[in-house]
Amino acid sequence: MLRRLSQDRLGWSVSFLLFVLVLYPLLAVIIQVLLPGVFFGHWGLGELNLLLEIFHRPLWQKSLENSVVLASGTTVLATLLGGTFAMIRATWQFPTAKLLDAAVWVLLIMPSFILAQGWIMFSASGGLAVHLLGWTWITKAVFQPAGLIVVMTLSKFPLAYLSVRSAMEWKVEQLSEAARLNGASPFRVWRTIQAPLLLPAILAGAALVFMDTIGDFGLPASIAAIYRFPTLPYSIYSALYTSPIRFDMAGVLSFYLVVLIGLAMLLQFYALRRSRFDFLSARAVPAKPKSAGRFTWPLTLINLIFLSIVIGVPIGSNLILSFMKTQAGGIRPDNLTLEHYRSLFRGGSELLVGLERSLTIALIAAALGLLIGLMVAYVLSYSGFRFKRGIEVLSLVTLAVPGVVLGIGYIFVWNQRWLDQIGLLLYGKPAILVLAAIAGAIPVITRVLIGAMAKVPGNLLHAAQLNGDTWLGRMRRVLVPLIRRALLSAGLAAFGSSVFDLAVNSILFPPNFITFPISVNKAFEDMRFGYASAATILGGSLVVLIILLLEILLRRKEVNHDPT
């Protein structure tokens, strides 16, 4: 009975935290459409026909169309690209294969607005491709809907790649062998056996790509200075930062964005339920890539060309421009300079102040998010809480909530007059950025920790409880030491993503409180490409250095405590 009460208290605590951090702001966006002004003290039913205005107002309609086209096109191409490379990587051995894995993680961690800025500096009319390579055609090719779909595809394909690659970790070779013995060709074996077995992973990857693309704020925010391509996330941001503030527009567009993401999740759940294949058995063995034979060097060449595009263009453009006086000057000794880096360290540098603030917010968010994520993962993995299925669904929903929707929801929730009377009027204060960063970190942390806890038997925790240990004691002495590396990985992933979160920072940053992503994006919008590139390289390098140092320190600590 005591154990049941303890589990219920923990379950309800986790539910309350997730409700406040994620579900309530998400519901606030929908409530604002139905009851406009309710969060600001004005009661009254809204006009539901306002939802239909999206089909009559040109900007609203164009934003919806652009988002659907961009997300749909990217989903198809990124799923094909990521799935193909994942199958090649899992099937054959070839040089530089590990570089492909590393590139996938770099693209997954790197914020989309930095990748988009790199592509813009490469493809713009005065960009590197024109001045260094003479490719005058590339500007028109990139700055059109089809070109933006390709750019987004090259940034989002890692989601499909990882989904398919994980599904190919194990194989049951007897299925393919039986088909070959019956005269099936290699292609028919793939089409009739391997492809259907991979269908759930392919659909899951496609859903992730769609949800991440349609909620992406970085690409439209970056290209706004070069090419007008309004999307739902960017139009929501514009509605909040125009005069007068258009809460009606922000609420309606957020509503449609949530509906589209919800439909994607429902389609994913339905497809996975209809196409479930439990094929692993005792005969399953780890999949090991085979020698590619005569295809070794063609695959190596294709991989190098591919990596030079997906990594070399966005990141290489930032690196090159950070050392150039002007783009038109080309790579010549008289056009190389360190002035952009020196300007970052001059007295009163806005960027360094913003970087310090972003690092502080990210550290606090990672620490608190790790604590909450540990509680969520524990409830989902070990407790008998009767509503834990709802917690699981909510933790999955948080993965799909775009930063702009979360940001506008936080405005509605934390900008109410009555909160000022109890000291919780957080809008316009740095604390709201911390809360939003925690909300964004929890789903990533939870997914990582659930995977690690799956390997730890619950009997160990139950035995400690029978011996009178408290919940905190069981966490500190039993569970945490066994999942220490997963805790580090989850915390570092949350830290890195929080530093570069442009969407939430753009919507919620307090007056005169510039953060790092805001500072970099502002420099880019002002056409200070060299300065923005230097800031990107400096900030990214510093974050990577912090992550590496923390990993090294933990590894040494584990070695020192190794009983062997």
matplotlib code that plots the C-alpha trace (Angstrom):
import matplotlib.pyplot as plt

x = [0.0, 2.8, 4.6, 1.4, 0.9, 4.5, 4.1, 0.9, 2.5, 5.4, 3.0, 0.8, 3.8, 5.2, 1.8, 1.5, 4.9, 4.2, 0.8, 2.3, 5.3, 3.8, 0.1, -1.3, 0.6, -0.5, -4.1, -3.8, -3.2, -6.5, -8.4, -7.2, -8.9, -12.2, -12.1, -10.0, -8.7, -9.6, -6.0, -6.0, -9.2, -11.7, -14.4, -16.4, -16.8, -14.7, -15.9, -15.3, -15.5, -12.1, -10.7, -12.0, -10.4, -7.1, -8.6, -9.5, -6.6, -3.7, -0.8, -2.5, -3.4, 0.1, 1.7, -0.4, 0.3, 4.1, 4.3, 2.3, 4.4, 7.7, 6.9, 5.4, 8.2, 10.8, 9.2, 9.2, 12.7, 14.3, 12.7, 14.0, 17.4, 17.8, 16.3, 18.5, 21.8, 20.7, 20.2, 23.5, 25.3, 23.8, 24.4, 27.9, 31.3, 33.2, 35.7, 34.3, 31.2, 31.8, 32.1, 28.5, 27.4, 29.3, 27.7, 24.3, 24.8, 26.3, 23.3, 20.9, 22.5, 23.2, 20.3, 18.5, 19.0, 22.7, 22.5, 20.1, 22.5, 25.3, 23.3, 22.2, 25.8, 26.8, 23.8, 22.9, 23.5, 26.7, 27.5, 30.5, 29.2, 28.9, 32.3, 34.4, 32.9, 31.0, 27.7, 25.4, 22.5, 22.5, 20.6, 17.5, 17.8, 17.9, 15.6, 12.4, 10.1, 11.7, 15.2, 14.2, 12.7, 16.1, 17.9, 15.6, 15.9, 19.7, 19.2, 16.3, 17.3, 19.2, 15.8, 14.8, 18.4, 18.5, 15.0, 15.8, 19.3, 18.1, 15.5, 18.3, 20.4, 19.1, 18.2, 16.7, 18.6, 16.5, 13.7, 15.8, 17.5, 14.2, 13.1, 16.4, 16.1, 12.7, 14.2, 13.6, 16.0, 17.9, 15.6, 12.5, 13.8, 14.2, 10.8, 8.8, 10.6, 13.0, 11.1, 7.8, 9.7, 11.2, 7.9, 7.2, 10.6, 10.3, 6.9, 8.2, 11.1, 8.7, 6.5, 9.5, 10.7, 7.2, 6.7, 10.2, 9.9, 6.5, 7.4, 10.8, 11.4, 15.1, 14.9, 12.2, 13.7, 17.1, 15.9, 13.6, 16.3, 16.9, 13.7, 10.1, 8.7, 6.2, 5.4, 3.2, 5.9, 7.4, 4.0, 3.1, 6.4, 5.6, 2.1, 3.6, 6.2, 4.1, 2.2, -0.5, 0.1, -2.1, -3.0, -5.9, -3.6, -1.0, -3.7, -5.4, -2.1, -0.9, -4.1, -3.6, 0.0, -1.0, -3.8, -1.3, 1.2, -1.6, -2.8, 0.8, 1.0, -2.4, -1.4, 1.8, 0.1, -2.5, 0.1, 2.4, -0.6, -1.6, 2.0, 3.4, 5.8, 7.2, 9.9, 12.8, 13.3, 16.0, 17.6, 18.0, 21.7, 23.3, 23.5, 27.0, 27.8, 29.4, 32.2, 30.9, 33.2, 33.5, 31.1, 33.5, 35.1, 31.9, 30.2, 33.1, 33.1, 29.4, 29.6, 32.4, 30.5, 27.4, 29.2, 30.9, 27.5, 25.5, 28.4, 30.8, 28.3, 26.5, 29.3, 32.2, 30.5, 30.4, 34.0, 35.3, 33.3, 34.4, 38.0, 37.0, 36.8, 34.3, 32.6, 33.4, 37.1, 37.5, 40.0, 43.2, 45.8, 44.8, 41.1, 41.7, 41.3, 40.8, 38.8, 35.5, 36.8, 38.5, 35.2, 33.6, 35.9, 35.8, 34.5, 30.8, 30.4, 26.7, 27.4, 29.6, 27.0, 24.3, 26.5, 27.1, 23.3, 22.5, 25.1, 23.7, 20.1, 21.1, 23.0, 20.1, 17.6, 19.7, 20.1, 16.4, 15.3, 17.5, 15.8, 12.3, 13.2, 14.6, 11.3, 9.2, 11.4, 11.2, 7.4, 7.1, 9.7, 9.0, 5.9, 2.4, 0.8, -2.5, -2.3, 1.2, -0.1, -1.2, 2.2, 3.8, 1.5, 2.2, 6.0, 5.7, 3.5, 6.2, 8.6, 6.3, 5.3, 7.1, 9.0, 6.9, 3.7, 5.3, 6.4, 3.0, 1.4, 3.9, 2.9, -0.8, -0.1, 2.6, 1.3, -1.8, -2.5, -3.4, 0.0, 1.7, -0.1, 1.7, 5.0, 4.7, 4.3, 7.2, 6.6, 9.3, 11.7, 14.6, 12.9, 10.4, 13.3, 14.5, 11.0, 10.7, 14.2, 13.2, 10.0, 12.1, 14.7, 12.4, 11.3, 14.9, 16.0, 13.1, 13.6, 17.3, 16.7, 13.9, 16.2, 18.8, 16.4, 15.1, 18.3, 18.1, 15.8, 13.2, 14.0, 17.1, 15.1, 12.4, 15.1, 16.5, 13.0, 12.3, 15.5, 14.0, 15.7, 13.9, 13.1, 15.9, 18.2, 17.3, 17.9, 21.3, 22.7, 21.2, 19.7, 21.9, 25.2, 23.8, 22.6, 25.3, 26.5, 22.9, 22.3, 25.4, 24.3, 20.8, 22.0, 24.6, 22.0, 19.6, 22.4, 23.5, 19.9, 19.0, 21.9, 20.8, 17.0, 16.1, 12.3, 11.7, 14.3, 12.9, 9.4, 10.1, 13.3, 12.8, 13.5, 17.3, 18.1, 19.7, 20.7, 23.2, 20.9, 19.1, 22.4, 23.7, 20.4, 20.3, 23.8, 22.7, 19.6, 21.8, 23.9, 26.9, 27.7, 31.4, 30.5, 27.6, 29.8, 32.6, 30.0, 28.6, 32.0, 33.0, 29.7, 29.5, 33.1, 32.7, 29.6, 31.3, 34.4, 32.3, 30.5, 33.8, 35.4, 32.4, 32.6, 36.3, 35.9, 33.1, 35.1, 38.1, 35.8, 34.3, 37.8, 38.9, 35.8, 36.1, 36.4, 38.4]
y = [0.0, 2.4, 1.6, 2.3, 5.6, 6.6, 5.7, 7.7, 10.8, 10.6, 10.0, 13.0, 15.2, 14.3, 14.9, 18.3, 19.4, 18.3, 19.9, 23.3, 23.2, 21.8, 20.8, 24.1, 26.4, 24.1, 24.3, 28.0, 28.5, 26.7, 28.4, 31.8, 31.1, 30.0, 32.7, 35.6, 37.8, 35.4, 35.4, 39.2, 39.5, 39.9, 37.2, 36.6, 33.9, 34.2, 34.1, 30.6, 31.8, 33.4, 30.0, 30.0, 33.4, 31.5, 30.6, 34.2, 36.3, 36.1, 36.1, 33.5, 31.3, 31.6, 30.7, 27.6, 26.6, 27.2, 25.1, 22.2, 22.2, 22.6, 19.9, 17.4, 17.8, 17.5, 14.4, 12.5, 13.5, 13.2, 9.8, 8.5, 10.0, 9.0, 5.6, 4.8, 5.9, 4.0, 0.8, 1.2, 1.9, -1.2, -3.5, -2.7, -1.8, 1.0, 3.7, 6.9, 5.1, 6.3, 9.8, 9.5, 8.6, 11.5, 13.9, 12.7, 13.6, 17.0, 17.9, 16.6, 18.7, 21.8, 24.3, 24.8, 28.6, 28.2, 25.6, 27.8, 30.8, 28.7, 27.8, 31.4, 32.7, 30.1, 30.5, 34.2, 36.5, 37.8, 34.5, 32.2, 30.0, 33.1, 34.7, 31.6, 29.1, 31.4, 29.6, 32.4, 30.0, 28.7, 31.8, 31.2, 27.4, 27.7, 30.6, 29.0, 26.5, 23.5, 24.7, 25.3, 21.8, 20.4, 22.6, 21.4, 17.8, 18.0, 19.2, 16.9, 13.5, 12.4, 11.8, 9.2, 7.9, 7.1, 5.6, 3.1, 2.5, 1.5, -0.9, -2.7, -3.3, -7.0, -9.3, -12.8, -14.1, -17.2, -15.2, -13.9, -17.2, -19.0, -16.6, -17.0, -20.8, -20.4, -18.5, -14.9, -12.3, -9.9, -7.1, -9.2, -10.3, -6.6, -5.6, -8.4, -9.1, -6.4, -3.4, -4.5, -5.3, -1.8, -0.1, 0.9, 2.5, 4.3, 5.7, 6.7, 8.5, 10.2, 11.4, 12.9, 14.7, 16.2, 17.4, 18.8, 20.6, 22.1, 23.5, 24.8, 28.4, 28.7, 28.5, 31.1, 33.4, 33.2, 33.7, 36.6, 39.1, 37.5, 35.8, 36.1, 32.7, 33.0, 29.9, 29.3, 29.5, 32.7, 34.3, 33.5, 35.3, 38.3, 38.6, 39.1, 41.6, 43.9, 47.0, 46.4, 42.9, 40.4, 37.8, 36.7, 35.9, 34.2, 32.1, 30.9, 30.1, 28.3, 26.3, 25.1, 24.3, 22.1, 20.5, 19.5, 18.1, 16.2, 14.7, 13.6, 11.9, 10.2, 8.9, 7.6, 5.7, 4.3, 3.2, 1.6, -0.3, -1.6, -2.5, -4.0, -7.0, -8.8, -10.7, -10.9, -14.4, -16.4, -16.8, -13.0, -11.9, -8.5, -7.1, -6.6, -4.8, -6.9, -6.0, -3.9, -5.6, -3.8, -1.1, -0.1, 2.9, 4.2, 4.2, 5.9, 8.6, 9.1, 9.4, 12.0, 14.1, 13.9, 14.9, 17.8, 19.1, 18.5, 19.5, 21.4, 23.9, 25.1, 24.8, 25.4, 28.7, 30.0, 29.1, 30.6, 33.8, 34.3, 34.9, 37.1, 40.9, 40.8, 38.0, 39.5, 39.6, 35.9, 33.7, 35.8, 36.8, 40.5, 39.5, 37.3, 38.9, 38.1, 41.4, 39.6, 37.5, 40.5, 42.4, 39.7, 40.4, 44.2, 45.9, 45.7, 43.0, 42.2, 38.8, 37.7, 38.9, 37.0, 33.9, 34.0, 34.4, 31.5, 29.2, 30.0, 29.4, 26.2, 24.9, 25.6, 24.1, 21.0, 20.4, 20.9, 19.1, 16.2, 16.0, 16.1, 13.8, 11.3, 11.3, 11.0, 8.1, 6.4, 6.6, 5.2, 2.4, 1.1, 2.6, 1.1, 4.6, 4.0, 7.1, 6.6, 5.9, 9.5, 10.6, 8.6, 10.2, 13.7, 13.1, 12.1, 15.1, 17.4, 16.2, 17.5, 20.9, 23.6, 26.3, 29.1, 27.4, 26.8, 30.4, 31.9, 29.6, 30.8, 34.4, 33.6, 31.6, 33.8, 37.2, 37.4, 40.2, 38.1, 36.4, 39.7, 39.6, 36.4, 37.2, 34.8, 37.3, 35.8, 37.3, 39.8, 38.2, 35.8, 33.1, 32.4, 31.5, 29.0, 27.4, 27.2, 25.6, 23.0, 22.2, 21.7, 19.6, 17.2, 15.1, 14.5, 13.6, 11.3, 9.3, 8.8, 7.7, 5.3, 3.5, 3.2, 2.2, -0.6, -2.4, -2.1, -4.7, -3.3, -6.1, -4.1, -1.1, -3.3, -5.1, -1.7, -0.6, -3.8, -3.0, 0.3, 2.6, 5.8, 6.8, 9.3, 6.7, 4.2, 6.8, 7.8, 4.4, 2.1, 3.6, 6.7, 4.8, 2.2, 4.9, 7.5, 7.7, 8.0, 10.8, 12.6, 12.1, 13.3, 16.3, 17.3, 17.0, 19.2, 21.7, 21.9, 22.3, 25.0, 27.2, 27.5, 27.6, 30.5, 30.1, 30.3, 33.0, 35.2, 35.1, 35.3, 37.2, 40.1, 43.7, 44.5, 40.8, 39.6, 36.0, 34.3, 33.0, 36.4, 38.2, 35.9, 36.2, 40.0, 40.3, 38.1, 40.2, 43.3, 41.7, 41.4, 38.0, 37.9, 38.8, 36.4, 33.6, 34.3, 34.3, 31.0, 29.4, 30.7, 29.8, 26.4, 25.6, 26.7, 24.5, 21.5, 22.1, 22.2, 19.0, 17.3, 18.4, 17.2, 13.8, 13.5, 14.4, 11.9, 9.2, 9.7, 9.6, 6.3, 4.9, 6.0, 4.3, 1.1, -1.7, -3.8]
z = [0.0, 0.9, -2.4, -4.3, -2.6, -3.3, -7.0, -7.2, -5.6, -8.0, -11.0, -10.1, -9.5, -13.0, -14.5, -12.9, -14.1, -17.7, -17.6, -16.6, -18.8, -22.0, -22.1, -20.6, -23.0, -25.9, -24.8, -24.2, -28.0, -28.8, -26.0, -27.3, -30.6, -29.0, -26.2, -27.5, -24.7, -21.9, -20.7, -20.5, -18.6, -21.5, -21.5, -24.7, -27.3, -30.4, -33.9, -35.1, -38.7, -38.0, -38.5, -42.0, -42.7, -43.4, -46.8, -47.6, -46.2, -48.7, -46.1, -43.9, -46.9, -48.4, -45.1, -44.9, -48.5, -48.1, -44.9, -46.4, -49.6, -47.8, -45.3, -47.8, -50.3, -47.7, -46.1, -49.4, -50.4, -47.0, -46.3, -49.7, -49.1, -45.5, -46.0, -49.0, -47.2, -44.1, -46.1, -47.9, -44.6, -42.9, -45.9, -47.1, -45.8, -47.5, -46.5, -45.0, -43.8, -40.3, -41.6, -42.7, -39.2, -37.8, -40.3, -39.4, -35.8, -36.6, -38.7, -36.1, -33.3, -35.4, -35.3, -38.5, -38.7, -38.8, -41.5, -43.5, -43.1, -44.5, -47.5, -48.0, -47.9, -50.4, -52.8, -52.7, -55.7, -54.0, -52.3, -52.4, -55.3, -57.6, -56.7, -56.2, -58.6, -61.1, -60.6, -61.4, -61.9, -58.3, -56.8, -58.9, -58.3, -54.5, -53.8, -55.1, -53.4, -55.0, -54.0, -50.4, -50.3, -51.4, -48.8, -46.1, -47.3, -46.9, -43.3, -42.2, -43.8, -40.5, -38.9, -41.5, -41.6, -37.9, -37.8, -40.6, -39.5, -36.0, -37.5, -39.4, -36.3, -36.2, -39.0, -39.5, -42.4, -42.8, -44.3, -47.2, -47.6, -48.0, -50.7, -52.6, -52.4, -54.1, -57.0, -55.9, -57.3, -54.9, -55.8, -55.3, -51.9, -50.9, -52.3, -50.8, -47.5, -46.4, -47.4, -45.7, -42.5, -42.6, -43.3, -39.7, -39.3, -42.7, -41.7, -38.3, -39.9, -42.4, -39.6, -37.7, -40.8, -41.5, -37.9, -37.6, -41.0, -40.7, -37.3, -38.3, -37.7, -38.6, -42.4, -43.0, -40.4, -42.1, -45.7, -44.8, -45.7, -49.1, -50.2, -49.1, -48.2, -45.4, -43.4, -40.4, -37.8, -39.3, -39.8, -36.1, -35.1, -37.4, -35.8, -32.4, -33.5, -35.7, -34.6, -33.5, -32.1, -33.9, -31.3, -33.5, -36.4, -34.1, -32.5, -35.7, -37.4, -34.3, -34.3, -37.8, -37.1, -34.2, -36.2, -39.0, -36.5, -34.7, -38.0, -38.8, -35.4, -35.8, -39.3, -37.9, -35.1, -37.5, -40.1, -37.5, -36.0, -39.5, -40.5, -37.4, -37.9, -35.0, -36.8, -34.3, -32.9, -31.2, -34.6, -35.0, -35.2, -35.2, -38.8, -39.9, -43.2, -45.9, -48.2, -51.1, -53.6, -56.9, -55.5, -52.8, -54.5, -56.2, -52.9, -51.3, -54.0, -53.8, -50.0, -50.2, -52.7, -50.5, -47.4, -49.1, -49.9, -46.7, -44.4, -46.6, -47.9, -44.7, -42.2, -44.7, -45.9, -42.3, -41.8, -45.0, -44.6, -41.1, -42.4, -45.5, -45.6, -48.4, -50.3, -53.6, -52.8, -53.1, -51.2, -51.7, -49.1, -49.2, -48.6, -45.5, -42.0, -38.4, -37.9, -37.5, -34.6, -33.0, -33.1, -31.1, -28.1, -28.1, -25.0, -24.6, -27.2, -27.4, -28.7, -25.8, -23.3, -25.2, -25.4, -21.6, -21.0, -23.4, -21.7, -18.3, -19.4, -21.1, -18.0, -15.7, -18.2, -18.7, -14.9, -14.1, -17.2, -16.3, -12.9, -14.3, -17.2, -14.7, -12.8, -16.0, -17.3, -13.9, -13.8, -17.4, -16.8, -13.2, -11.6, -11.6, -11.9, -13.6, -15.8, -17.0, -20.5, -20.6, -19.4, -22.2, -24.8, -23.4, -23.5, -27.2, -28.0, -26.5, -29.2, -31.9, -30.4, -32.4, -30.5, -31.9, -30.7, -27.3, -27.2, -28.0, -25.4, -22.8, -23.6, -23.0, -19.8, -18.1, -19.1, -17.0, -14.5, -11.5, -11.6, -10.8, -7.4, -6.4, -8.1, -11.0, -13.9, -15.8, -19.3, -20.0, -17.5, -18.1, -16.0, -18.8, -21.2, -18.6, -18.3, -22.1, -22.4, -19.7, -21.7, -24.8, -23.1, -21.3, -24.3, -25.5, -22.0, -21.4, -24.7, -23.9, -20.3, -21.1, -23.4, -20.7, -18.0, -20.2, -19.4, -15.6, -13.9, -11.6, -9.1, -8.1, -7.1, -5.4, -3.4, -2.2, -1.2, 0.8, 2.7, 3.8, 1.2, 0.3, -3.3, -3.4, -1.9, -4.6, -7.2, -5.8, -4.9, -7.5, -10.6, -11.2, -11.1, -13.6, -16.1, -15.5, -19.1, -20.4, -17.9, -19.3, -22.9, -22.2, -20.3, -22.9, -25.7, -23.8, -23.1, -26.7, -28.1, -25.5, -26.5, -30.1, -29.8, -32.0, -32.1, -28.4, -27.9, -30.7, -29.2, -25.5, -25.0, -22.5, -23.5, -23.5, -22.8, -26.0, -26.2, -28.5, -31.2, -31.3, -31.6, -34.5, -36.3, -35.9, -37.4, -40.3, -40.9, -40.9, -43.7, -41.5, -42.8, -41.8, -38.2, -38.1, -39.4, -36.9, -34.1, -35.3, -35.4, -32.0, -30.3, -31.8, -31.1, -27.4, -26.9, -28.5, -26.3, -23.2, -24.1, -24.9, -21.6, -19.6, -21.3, -20.6, -16.9, -16.5, -18.3, -16.0, -12.9, -14.1, -14.6, -11.1, -9.6, -11.7, -9.2, -11.6]

ax = plt.figure().add_subplot(projection="3d")
ax.plot(x, y, z, "-o")
ax.set_aspect("equal")
plt.show()
